[in-house]
């Protein structure tokens, strides 16, 4: 599924949020191509230092800056061919309590990236979105929805730059996700906290997420939202699988008490990857869907709601298989 080397040969590439979980893996995979340079932009100085230390590649350019700074983004994109925009506020409860800051970064920051990309004649900009942007219930999802719309709308007034989005589910073992939290709780002997026993989520690995981003950058002609076809699971089932996995791999305690603590501010019990309103705008490309928001409405070909509570959920055995394969 991943795009070939020729798509990146001799390109100057910018990754915003490049010190984050997705950004770091994206930088790593881009460096395996014959790119000219990779500019890693982040407001996390220590994170940038770690990127340089871990990769040690002379093609890396470390840019300390914030996407809310218009002038910084204009300079960052000079002579850039391709932009991967992963920088964002991503934690639902934090965005709930800091809505203005979430809007500043996720909305204004994205518009700054769009403006800078157009001003510098960037070839393509790929925006990383989330299933929480579908029928949003929380601030984070609402800001990501607006950012999606801004990105797609940019195609209508951009002469040379193509804009598209990728929409993710929960990325397993990414920074701040539930798996590192479960591991920490298991290693400390519990309790393992579950927000709600019926909560379900779509999941993908970091590698799958990055491959989708790279494929999107290769195939996009602008005006598309790429959505990987991904499985869903019950969070309680993931917790049980994590207990078994950690006991087997790390010799952690076998018996861990679970505690239900209630849904956090802004959380939904299930998520949608594609809204019913988007069904008529879909193209099926095998492993993933493409949504064209400006496509004339056609009869939808999905005969179910693409939400995490209406699809078949992964079994305990299959969840364990994913944990083992990805060496969580």
N, C-alpha and C positions, 0 to 999 in steps of 0.2 A: 504493500500500500504506500510505502514511503517514496517520495519523489527522488529521482536519480540525481547524480552528481552534476550533470550538465546544466541543470536548472539553476545552480548556484555558483558555477564557475566564474571566478574573477569578480564576484559581486561584493559590494560593501553592504553589510547587513547591520541593522540596529535592533536590539532586543530591549524593550523597556521592561522594568521589573526583572532584569536578568539575574539578580541574586536570589530570586525566589525558587521554589521547588520546580515549577514548570520552566521558568526562565533558564535555570542552570542546566537542566536536561536538554533544553532547546539549543543552548550555546554549545553543549557537548556534541550534539549530533551535527550541528552546522559546521563545527570545526573538523568533522570527518570528511567534509566536502572541500573542493578546491576554491574556497572563498578567498577574497583578497583581504578582508578584515571583518571582525565582528565587534561592534560597539555595544558594550554592556552598560546600560544606564540603570541606575538605582539610587535611591536616597539612603541606602544602608551602606555606610562606609566599610564596616567590618565584613559585610556580605560580599562587597566588591573585592576586598582584599583576599577573601577566601577563594573567590572565583579565580583570581590571578594565581594564587598559590597552588590550587588544586589542578588547574589545567596547564599552566606554564607555557602557553602558546604565544609566540610573538605577534600573531595576528589579532590578539585581543586588545581592545582599547577600552579602558575603564573610564566611564563618564559618571561622575557624581552629580546628581541633579534630581529635580522633581518635575513630573509631567504637568503640574499646575503652573510652572514657570514658562511662559510663552517664549521668551527670548532664549532660554536654555534649550527648548525643543527645536527652535529654528536653527540654532548652531549645531545641535546634535545630529540633525538630518542633512547637513550639507554633504553633497556627493554620495548620499546613501541611495542604494537601489531598491532595497526591500526592508520593510519594517514589520516586526512582530510585536504587537502591543499587548503585553501580558500584565503590566502594572495596574494594580487596583486595590481597593479595600475589599476584602473577601469574607470577613467574619460577620455573620448575620447579627448576633447580639451587639457587637461593637458598632455596627452601622445603625442599629436601632436607636442607640443612645447618643450617636453622633451623626445625625442625618445631614446636617449642612456640610460637614467634612466629607462624608461619603459622596455627596453630590459634587463637591468641589473636585475630588480626585477622579471619581468614576465617570462623571459627565463632563465637567469643564476640562479635566485632564485629557480625556479622549478627544474633545474638540480641538484642543491645542495640538495634539498629535496629527489630527486630520489637516488642520491649517498648515502646519509645518511640512507635512508630506506633499501637499499641493504646491506650496511655495517653492519647494526644492525639487519638484518634478520627480519625486520618488515613483518607481514603477508600480509597486503594490504595497498595500498596508493590510495586514491581517489582525483583526481584533479578536481577543479571546473572551468569550462570553460564558454563560452558565444556564443550566436548566431553571434556575431561580428567576430568570428574566421572562419565563413563560407564565402568564397569569400571575404576576407578582403579588405577593402578600406582604413582603417586607421591604425595608428601605434598600437593602443591597440589591434585591431583585429588580426593584423599580429603577434604580440608577443604571443597572446593567441593561435593562430594556431600552432606556433612553439612549444609552451609549450604542446599542445595536442599531437603533433607528438613525442616529447621527451618522454612523459609519456607512450604512446602506445609502442614506440620502446623499452622501458626499459624491456618489457616482453621477448624480444628476447635474452637478456643477463643476466637476473635475474634468479637465480636458485630457490629461495624460495618466493620472494615477488611478489605479483600480483598487476598490475597497471591498472587503468581504469579512465575514465573521466565522468563527467556529464556536459551537455551543457544546459545553461539557456537562457531564454529570459529576458526581463526587469522584475526585481523583484519589485513589487509594494511596495511603502513606505519604501524601503531600503534607507540607508543613501546616500544622493547625488542624489537620483532619482527624477523624475519630480513631484511626488505628494507632498513631503514636500515643494518644490519650489512653486507649485501652491497654497498650503495652506497659505504660508507666504505672497504671493502676494494678495490673496483674503482678508486675515485679515487686510492688510494694505490699502485696498480699490482699489487695482489695480494700473496700468494695469496688466492683466494676459498675459504673453508673450508666443507666439507660434512661433516656429522656421519656420514651413512651414505647411500650411493648409492640405496638402496631406500626411503628414508623418504618417506612421503606424508602430506599434511595436507588437511583441508577448509579452504576460504578464503572470506572475505567482505570487502567493503570497509567502511571506517568508516561511510560513508553508509548502506549496507545494514544495518549493525548498529544504528545509531541509529533508522532507520525501523522496524525490527522492535521495538525497545523502545517507541517511541511507539504503534505499532499494538497491541502487547500491552496497553499502559495503557488504550487506548480500548476494546478488546474483552473484556478479562478479566472473568470473574465470580468469580474466585478458584479456586485448586486446579489451575492449569494451568502446563505448561512449554511455551513456544513455541520451535519449532526451524525455522529457515529452511532451505528446500531449497537446498543450496549445492554448488558443484562441488568437486572435489579435484584436487590436482596432486602431481607428484613434485618434491621439493625440488631435485634435480639439474636438472630441466627449468626450474624457476624461476630457478636460478642462471645457466643458459645464456641465458635470455630477458633477465635483468637485464644481462648483459654486452652483448648486442646493443642493448638499449634505451638504456643509458647511453652507448654509443659513438655512437648516432644522435642523441640529444638533447643530451648534454653533451660530446661529442667526447672521451670517455675512451678509453684504449687498447683496441684491438680484441682483442688476444690477452692473456688473463688466465689464469694458471696456477691450477688447482683442486687442493685438498689435502683428502683425507679424514682427519678427525681423530677419528672414533669417536663413538658415542652418549654424550651427557652424562648425568650421574647423574639417574635418574628418568625419562628420556625413553623413549617407545615409538616403534616404527618406523611405526605407524599409529594413528589415532584413530577412535573411534566417536562418532557423533552420537546414535544411539538404540540402546539395548541390545535384545537379543532378548527379554528379559523385558518390555520396554515395548511390543512390537509390538501386543499385544492391547488396548492402552490409547490407541491413536492415533486422531486425527481428521484427515482430510486437508482442508486449507482452501486448496488451490490452490498458492500460493507457499510455504506452510509447513505444518508439522504442529503439532498440539497434543496433548500428552500429559496425560492426566488420571490422576494416580497413584492416586486413590481410586475410579476407575471400575471397575465389575465387568468381569472379564476376558472379552474377546471374541476370537474367532479373528483373528490378525494378518493384514493384507492386504499386507504387504511380502513379496516373494518373494526377498529378498536381505538379506545382512547390511549394515546401513548404516554401514560402516566405510570409511576412506579408501583401503584397499587392495583393496576389492571392488567399486568403482564405476568407471565410465569416467573416465580422467584427462584433464585439459585438454592440448591439443596446444601445441606451441611457439607457433604462430600465435595461438591463443586467449589464451595467457598474455600475449603481447605486446600484444594488443588491450586487455586489462584494464589493463596498465601505462600505455598511451597514454591511454585514456579517463579514468583517474584521476590523470594527471599526476604519477606517482610521483616 
